[in-house]
C-alpha cells in the first residue's frame, strides 16, 4: 500500500510535527508532501522519509515568510500529483487537506484545528496585525473560507485531536469527526521527589498573542511570586520588557532545560485557549499540576482538583485568584503522572491504526460489493 502524508509546513518540531513523526513510524515507507521544508529543523525520523515540497518552497524567503504565501497554498496543494497512492493522511492546521486524491484512494484528515486565522480567531489575528495586513485580511480570508469548506468534501474521514476541535469541524465544515488525542512522549519526562520542587511557577511554549502570556506575567508581577518563562516567538521582546523582578524570561531552551524546569516547578501556568495543548500533558508527566484557563483542550487533559485548577476568565485577576487557590491545595504527584500517561504515543498509534484499518476494510467491502453487482448484471 502506497501512503502519502500531507503536512502544511515542516519548519520546526511542535505538536503538529510530533503527529507527523508518529505517522512516519506507523508508515515507514510513506512519502511526505509539504509547502515549506527546512530539514535541519525537523527530527531524523521525518528526514528519513522522501519529502516533496510544493512550489511555495521556492518562493523568496519562504523559510521565514511562509505564512505570507498562505493565499497561494490552496493552488499549490492542487498541483500535487498523488495518483500512485492508496492512502493519504493530511495533517491539517494550515492548508493541507485540499489535495486532489485519486479515485479509490482513502483520504483521512487528522485535524489539529480548522485554520484559526480565518475561522475562530480571525478577529484576534486581524486586531494584532499591521495596517496593510488588516486591510488585506477580509477579502483573503473570505476566499480561503470558501476554499476551506469546499475542500472539506474531499476528505473521507476527519479525525480531531480533541472534542474542542471536533466541535469546530462540525460547525465550519458540517462534518463529524472521530476524536483521537495526539501523541505525547510522556515517557520522556519524570517526576522528582517533593523535597526537590523549587519555589517557582513555570510558563512554557511559544510566546504568541493568542496564548496570552502577557496576562501570566502581569499576574505574577502583582503576586510578587517567582515565574520562569521558557519559549520563543513574536512576543518574546514584549514579555521581557513586561517582566518584573520576580519573572525570569529564559527564551528558547534545549529539551534538557525544559524537562528540568517541568519537574522542579510548583505548577505550570497555562493562560491560553489551545486546540489540545501538549505542554500541560508534559508538565503532568513530570508530576507537576497545572493552573489553566478553563476552555479548549486543557479541559480535556487536566482533571479539576486532581491534576490542576482552572480559572474561568482570561484576566490578570482570575489568574492571580487561581494561583492563590492552588497554593492552599495538595496534589499527588503519582496520580498526576498516571493521568498524563493516558495521552502517550501508544494510545495515538493504536487508535489511529485501528481507525484507518477499519476505513480500509469498509472500502474493500464496498469495492467487492460493487464488483459482484456488476458481475451479476453482466
Secondary structure in CASP SS format (residue, H / E / C, confidence):
PFRMAT SS
TARGET T0000
AUTHOR 0000-0000-0000
METHOD secondary structure of the structure
MODEL  1
X C 1.00
X C 1.00
X E 1.00
X E 1.00
X E 1.00
X E 1.00
X E 1.00
X C 1.00
X C 1.00
X E 1.00
X C 1.00
X C 1.00
X C 1.00
X C 1.00
X H 1.00
X H 1.00
X H 1.00
X H 1.00
X H 1.00
X H 1.00
X H 1.00
X H 1.00
X H 1.00
X H 1.00
X H 1.00
X H 1.00
X C 1.00
X C 1.00
X C 1.00
X C 1.00
X E 1.00
X E 1.00
X E 1.00
X E 1.00
X C 1.00
X C 1.00
X E 1.00
X C 1.00
X H 1.00
X H 1.00
X H 1.00
X C 1.00
X C 1.00
X H 1.00
X H 1.00
X H 1.00
X H 1.00
X C 1.00
X C 1.00
X C 1.00
X E 1.00
X E 1.00
X E 1.00
X C 1.00
X H 1.00
X H 1.00
X H 1.00
X H 1.00
X C 1.00
X C 1.00
X C 1.00
X H 1.00
X H 1.00
X H 1.00
X H 1.00
X H 1.00
X H 1.00
X H 1.00
X H 1.00
X H 1.00
X H 1.00
X H 1.00
X H 1.00
X H 1.00
X H 1.00
X H 1.00
X H 1.00
X H 1.00
X C 1.00
X C 1.00
X C 1.00
X C 1.00
X C 1.00
X C 1.00
X C 1.00
X C 1.00
X E 1.00
X E 1.00
X E 1.00
X E 1.00
X E 1.00
X E 1.00
X C 1.00
X C 1.00
X C 1.00
X C 1.00
X C 1.00
X C 1.00
X C 1.00
X C 1.00
X C 1.00
X C 1.00
X C 1.00
X C 1.00
X C 1.00
X E 1.00
X E 1.00
X E 1.00
X E 1.00
X E 1.00
X E 1.00
X C 1.00
X C 1.00
X C 1.00
X C 1.00
X C 1.00
X C 1.00
X C 1.00
X C 1.00
X C 1.00
X C 1.00
X H 1.00
X H 1.00
X H 1.00
X H 1.00
X H 1.00
X H 1.00
X H 1.00
X C 1.00
X C 1.00
X H 1.00
X H 1.00
X H 1.00
X H 1.00
X H 1.00
X H 1.00
X H 1.00
X H 1.00
X H 1.00
X H 1.00
X H 1.00
X H 1.00
X H 1.00
X H 1.00
X H 1.00
X H 1.00
X H 1.00
X H 1.00
X H 1.00
X H 1.00
X H 1.00
X H 1.00
X C 1.00
X C 1.00
X C 1.00
X C 1.00
X E 1.00
X E 1.00
X E 1.00
X E 1.00
X C 1.00
X C 1.00
X H 1.00
X H 1.00
X H 1.00
X H 1.00
X H 1.00
X H 1.00
X H 1.00
X H 1.00
X H 1.00
X H 1.00
X H 1.00
X C 1.00
X C 1.00
X C 1.00
X E 1.00
X E 1.00
X E 1.00
X C 1.00
X C 1.00
X C 1.00
X C 1.00
X E 1.00
X C 1.00
X H 1.00
X H 1.00
X H 1.00
X C 1.00
X C 1.00
X C 1.00
X C 1.00
X C 1.00
X H 1.00
X H 1.00
X H 1.00
X C 1.00
X C 1.00
X C 1.00
X C 1.00
X E 1.00
X E 1.00
X E 1.00
X E 1.00
X C 1.00
X C 1.00
X C 1.00
X C 1.00
X H 1.00
X H 1.00
X H 1.00
X C 1.00
X H 1.00
X H 1.00
X H 1.00
X H 1.00
X H 1.00
X H 1.00
X H 1.00
X H 1.00
X H 1.00
X H 1.00
X H 1.00
X C 1.00
X C 1.00
X C 1.00
X E 1.00
X E 1.00
X E 1.00
X E 1.00
X C 1.00
X C 1.00
X C 1.00
X C 1.00
X C 1.00
X H 1.00
X H 1.00
X H 1.00
X H 1.00
X H 1.00
X H 1.00
X H 1.00
X C 1.00
X C 1.00
X C 1.00
X C 1.00
X E 1.00
X E 1.00
X E 1.00
X E 1.00
X E 1.00
X C 1.00
X C 1.00
X C 1.00
X H 1.00
X H 1.00
X H 1.00
X H 1.00
X H 1.00
X H 1.00
X H 1.00
X H 1.00
X H 1.00
X H 1.00
X C 1.00
X C 1.00
X E 1.00
X E 1.00
X E 1.00
X E 1.00
X C 1.00
X C 1.00
X C 1.00
X C 1.00
X C 1.00
X C 1.00
X C 1.00
X H 1.00
X H 1.00
X H 1.00
X H 1.00
X H 1.00
X H 1.00
X H 1.00
X H 1.00
X C 1.00
X C 1.00
X C 1.00
X E 1.00
X E 1.00
X E 1.00
X E 1.00
X E 1.00
X C 1.00
X C 1.00
X C 1.00
X C 1.00
X H 1.00
X H 1.00
X H 1.00
X H 1.00
X C 1.00
X C 1.00
X E 1.00
X C 1.00
X C 1.00
X C 1.00
X E 1.00
X E 1.00
X E 1.00
X E 1.00
X C 1.00
X C 1.00
X C 1.00
X C 1.00
X H 1.00
X H 1.00
X H 1.00
X H 1.00
X H 1.00
X H 1.00
X H 1.00
X H 1.00
X H 1.00
X H 1.00
X H 1.00
X H 1.00
X C 1.00
X C 1.00
X C 1.00
X C 1.00
X C 1.00
X H 1.00
X H 1.00
X H 1.00
X H 1.00
X H 1.00
X H 1.00
X H 1.00
X H 1.00
X H 1.00
X H 1.00
X H 1.00
X E 1.00
X H 1.00
X H 1.00
X H 1.00
X H 1.00
X H 1.00
X H 1.00
X H 1.00
X H 1.00
X H 1.00
X H 1.00
X H 1.00
X H 1.00
X H 1.00
X H 1.00
X H 1.00
X H 1.00
X H 1.00
X H 1.00
X H 1.00
X H 1.00
X H 1.00
X H 1.00
X H 1.00
X H 1.00
X H 1.00
X H 1.00
X H 1.00
X H 1.00
X H 1.00
X H 1.00
X H 1.00
X H 1.00
X H 1.00
X C 1.00
END
